[in-house]
Amino acid sequence: MEAKNLGINEELFKEIIELNQKAQFHNLIGMEIVELGSGKVTMEMTISDKHLNIFEIAHGGVLFSLMDTAMGIAAKTMGKNMVTLEMNINYIKPLKAKDRIKAIGKIIHMGKTTAVAVCDAYNQDGKLVGSSRETFYCID
């Protein structure tokens, strides 16, 4: 899948795509960038058997990781390198094998040293499966 650039600097767009492709953890769980805009990203992944817990639903850490990554990349679209200070998540609906998940991360505050982002995730039917909020610290 080829990601769409929704108006950020082309050099930054290419850098983010390359960083995502090289990130071993992103590849391990199958996260893909779909769209990048200023302060916003859409990412997707498909739940597979390797993501399931003992209850045959996706382990909560899978959705947490996708949403954390989406919000971090949303910050990166603004030219900032951030690390997570705090994140909370509400799990709304369980995920099963073959579910296709779309996470939309947005920066809602960008300060000099901190940022705040939100992310909602949806299944292939457009149903909300999770909602989260995160605070970042700028490392550069």
C-alpha positions as CSV (number, residue, x, y, z in Angstrom):
1,M,0.0,0.0,0.0
2,E,1.3,3.4,-0.9
3,A,0.8,6.2,1.6
4,K,-0.8,9.5,0.5
5,N,0.8,12.8,1.3
6,L,-1.9,15.3,2.4
7,G,0.3,18.4,2.2
8,I,3.4,18.0,4.4
9,N,6.9,18.7,3.1
10,E,7.9,16.0,0.6
11,E,11.3,15.5,2.2
12,L,9.6,15.0,5.6
13,F,7.0,12.7,4.1
14,K,9.7,10.5,2.6
15,E,11.7,10.5,5.9
16,I,8.6,9.3,7.9
17,I,7.7,6.6,5.4
18,E,11.3,5.3,5.4
19,L,11.6,5.4,9.2
20,N,8.3,3.4,9.5
21,Q,9.5,0.9,7.0
22,K,12.8,0.4,8.9
23,A,11.1,0.1,12.3
24,Q,11.3,-3.6,13.2
25,F,8.5,-3.4,15.7
26,H,6.2,-1.7,13.2
27,N,6.9,-4.5,10.8
28,L,6.6,-7.2,13.5
29,I,3.0,-6.3,14.2
30,G,2.2,-5.1,10.6
31,M,1.5,-1.4,11.0
32,E,1.2,0.6,7.7
33,I,0.9,4.3,7.1
34,V,-2.0,5.2,4.9
35,E,-2.0,9.0,5.0
36,L,0.1,11.8,6.4
37,G,-1.0,15.4,6.9
38,S,0.2,18.2,9.1
39,G,-0.4,16.9,12.7
40,K,-2.4,13.9,11.5
41,V,-1.8,10.4,10.4
42,T,-3.9,7.4,9.4
43,M,-2.4,4.0,10.0
44,E,-3.9,0.5,9.4
45,M,-3.1,-3.1,10.3
46,T,-4.8,-6.5,10.0
47,I,-5.3,-8.6,13.1
48,S,-3.8,-12.0,12.7
49,D,-3.5,-15.1,14.9
50,K,-0.1,-13.9,16.2
51,H,-1.9,-10.9,17.8
52,L,-4.5,-13.0,19.8
53,N,-4.5,-13.6,23.5
54,I,-5.9,-16.7,25.4
55,F,-9.5,-15.4,24.8
56,E,-9.0,-15.5,21.0
57,I,-9.2,-11.7,20.7
58,A,-6.4,-9.3,20.0
59,H,-4.1,-8.6,23.0
60,G,-4.7,-5.0,24.2
61,G,-1.1,-4.2,23.6
62,V,-1.6,-4.5,19.9
63,L,-4.2,-1.7,19.6
64,F,-2.2,0.3,22.2
65,S,0.9,0.0,20.1
66,L,-0.9,1.0,16.9
67,M,-2.5,4.0,18.5
68,D,0.7,5.1,20.3
69,T,2.6,4.9,17.0
70,A,-0.1,6.8,15.1
71,M,0.1,9.7,17.6
72,G,3.9,9.7,17.6
73,I,4.0,9.9,13.8
74,A,1.4,12.7,13.9
75,A,3.9,14.6,16.0
76,K,6.7,13.8,13.6
77,T,4.6,15.3,10.7
78,M,5.2,18.6,12.5
79,G,8.9,18.1,12.4
80,K,9.2,17.1,16.1
81,N,10.8,14.0,17.6
82,M,8.7,13.0,20.7
83,V,8.7,10.4,23.3
84,T,5.7,9.3,25.3
85,L,5.2,10.8,28.8
86,E,1.7,9.3,29.4
87,M,-1.0,7.5,27.4
88,N,-4.5,6.3,28.3
89,I,-6.7,4.1,26.2
90,N,-10.4,3.0,26.3
91,Y,-11.0,-0.3,24.7
92,I,-14.5,-0.2,23.2
93,K,-14.9,-3.3,21.1
94,P,-12.8,-6.5,21.0
95,L,-10.7,-7.3,17.8
96,K,-10.6,-10.7,16.2
97,A,-8.4,-12.3,13.6
98,K,-8.8,-10.8,10.2
99,D,-10.2,-7.5,11.5
100,R,-8.7,-4.6,9.6
101,I,-8.0,-1.7,12.0
102,K,-7.7,2.0,11.1
103,A,-6.2,4.4,13.6
104,I,-6.4,8.1,13.1
105,G,-4.0,10.1,15.3
106,K,-4.1,13.9,15.6
107,I,-2.1,16.5,17.5
108,I,-4.4,18.7,19.5
109,H,-1.6,20.8,21.2
110,M,2.0,21.4,20.2
111,G,4.0,23.3,22.7
112,K,7.7,24.1,22.9
113,T,8.5,21.0,25.0
114,T,5.3,18.9,25.1
115,A,2.5,17.9,22.8
116,V,-0.9,16.3,23.3
117,A,-2.5,13.9,20.8
118,V,-5.7,11.9,20.4
119,C,-6.4,8.8,18.4
120,D,-9.5,6.9,17.5
121,A,-9.4,3.4,16.0
122,Y,-12.1,1.7,13.9
123,N,-12.7,-1.7,12.5
124,Q,-13.5,-2.6,8.9
125,D,-17.2,-1.9,9.6
126,G,-16.4,1.6,10.7
127,K,-17.2,0.8,14.4
128,L,-15.1,2.5,17.1
129,V,-12.9,-0.1,18.8
130,G,-10.7,2.2,20.9
131,S,-10.0,5.8,21.9
132,S,-6.8,7.2,23.4
133,R,-5.0,10.4,24.5
134,E,-1.3,10.9,24.9
135,T,1.2,13.4,26.2
136,F,4.6,13.7,24.6
137,Y,7.9,15.3,25.5
138,C,10.0,16.8,22.7
139,I,13.5,15.3,22.6
140,D,15.1,17.7,20.1
